[in-house]
Amino acid sequence: MLDAIRSTLGRDKRISGWTILEHTRDSYQIYTSLKRQEAIRAVSQKRWKITIFSPLPGQTELVGQTDFELVEGEQRLDRRLEMAIEQARLHGNPPFKLPSPGAQYPDFDDSDPDIRDRPWDTLGILNDAIEESVDRESNIELASSELFLDELRHRLLTSSGLDLHLEKSHVTWDVCLLYNKAGSETEFWEMKTRPGARYLDVKSDISRFAGYARDAAPAIVPRSGNCPVVLTGDHLFVLLQYFLHHSSASAKYNNSSLFSPGKPVLPDTPRGDPLTLFSNALHPGGIFSYRFDGEGSPGDRIPIIENGNLSGFWGTSQYSEYLNLPTTGSFANFEIPAGKVSWDDLFKSDDRVILVLQFSTFDPQPVAGNYLGEIRVGYEFRKDGSVVPLRGGSVTGNVVDGMLDCRFCSELDTFYGYHGPRGIRFERAQIAGD
């Protein structure tokens, strides 16, 4: 199939360039409900993401671009290609060059050998650890657990002559715990995606999740008002999208970026810790780490913001060439260096500090930086030393205002698409509750 796609694209005179990204996925899955294994299955998939470039008729200075996907066994390549060319020619941009052979690619491989070489054994060990860990928790029941181990193989071919290979691994774990004691019933749900089984600490996670499920029973809704908020966990990746957007070459080219090289990324002088941020494609444990991106640019650790100033824009080939900038490749994982205060010190206050561990809904705006999240799992740290579980209410703020007066803790952790301080404290956020 891959040879047929490459041959068809190469013969079509309407196509000036193309990329083919072949994805092969072998997935090993187990479903458990109320201590009973409901299903065990293996799934193999192969698909091809195809990007084509086609000059607009009569306009050699403009090239249209579109992409489409094929799945294994699909018989309509010619028809799909006709539709893609028609779509590409609806709108054009200046032409640009795809990465060419000759670049140095990092010796980076974060694939999990346990998933590659003994997936069923690894799946069984993890599932047994889940059930055994739940059994050790009082008044806790495993409502459901879905565990997927994925072995991924990618091959990238381009009209510029690249032929690249890489292997990756993904573990996705969807778990729900029930707490039941004296008629009080609560639950905790979490879904984690990590790049390998070795990055999943089942025993520690079950212990924490069981504690959250128990704490949900006496949890209260926080009182309304302004107070410091500490954010942590996988939603830090979403929170920081503002800085990803405004530091991109595409945003600069389209005049939607507020950043300029060498200039502060915040409107005022920070009163707290200055922001330093990298795009790190080579971090072990990073879900977005890569040896090469979808165009074939090598993975690297790229400084984006240093001490509050923009170091440079990140960009793929297209917008980097438009702006005459070095091509960095796609943005990978956020990396922020460790701060100077401890995790425990983040919760010191003359009144209260709210820690949010999980939002029910959280969808920050990447352009304006505003965020609103409903608290699903949180804790209120009070001046007298007491800690009160929270559930319900919401946190509203702006990541730009938050970064003007924030603290990064010294303990580092890796979450979804993020490696850096385990927690970030914003001094002012609006709490809507009782």
C-alpha positions, 0 to 999 in steps of 0.5 A: 500500500505504501509503495502504491501511494508513493507511486501515485503521488509521484506520477501526478503532475498536479502535485508539487510536493508530498509527505506520507506518514505511515502509522502502525499500531499494535494495541493490547487491551484489558477491561476490568469491571468490579474485579471481573475481567470483561474483555482482553483483546489485541488490535492492529491498525495501519493508516497513512496520513498524506499531505499534498501540495498543489499549485493553484491553476495559473498562479505559480506563486501560490500553492495549496495544501491539504491532508487526508488519511487512508486505512489499510485495505482502502481501495479508493486512493485515486478518488480520495486524491482527486478530492484532496487536489480539488480541496487544496486548490481552493486556497493558496499560500507562498511555496516553501521547502520541506526538510531535505536529507542531510540533517543530524537526527538525535539518537533518541528512543523512548519506546518501552521494550517491555511493551514491544517484547512482552506486551501480554506479560506487561499487561498482566503485571500491571492489571494484577498490580491494580487489583492488588493495590485496590484490595489493600485500600479500605472501603474502596472498590474498583468500579472499572479499569481500562488499560491499553498498551500501544506499540507504535511504529512510524515511517515518514516519506517525503517528496524531498527524499526523506525516509525516516523511522521511529518507534514509540509506546503509549500507555492509556489507563482509565480507572474509576474507584468507588468509596462506600462506608456507612451509606456514604458513596463517592467516586474518583475517576482518572485517565492517564496517558504516558509513553511507557509502562515504566512511567506508570506507578500503579501502586502509588496512583491507586493509593492517591486515588483512593484518598481522593475518593474518600475525601470526596465524602466530606468535601465542601464547596469553597467560599467565593472570593479571591485567593492564591491557587496552586495548579498541578497535574496534566492540565498544566499542558492546557494552561500553558497553551497561551505561550505556545500560541504566541511564540509560534511562527505561524501566529507571528506570520498571521499577526496574532502573536503578541510576542517579539524576540528579545522582548518581555512576554508579559505586560509588566515586570514580574513580581514573582518568579520569571518564566523560562520555557523550552520546547523539549522533544527529547525528554524521556517520559514526554508524551510529545517527545520525538526524534523527528516531527511530521515534516522530518525536522529533527527533534531538539530542546529549543529555548522559547522564553528565557527569564521572561523574554522571548528567545525566538519563535518555534516553527515548522518549515512553512512559517519559518521560511516565510519569516526567514527563521530557523526551522525548529520543528513542531512544538513538543513538551513544555519544560520549565526549570525548577523554582526555589520554594518547596512544594509545602511552602506553596501552601503558606498564607495568611488566609487560605490557598486552594490546590486544584488536583483535577478539574471537571471541565478546564478549557483555557483560551490560548489567545487571550489566556483566560481560564475557567475550571470547575473543581472536581478534586481540590483542597483548601489549606488554611492558616491554622494548618487544617486542610479541607477537601473541596468539590464543586465551585470554580476557579477563574483567572488569566494565565498572563496575570497569574505569571506576573506574580507566580511561584514555581516549586523546586520539586520537578515532575512529568505530566502530560506534555509537561516537565517542570515544577510539580506545582505553580502558585498564582497569587490571585484567582477568582473562586466562585462557590458558596 
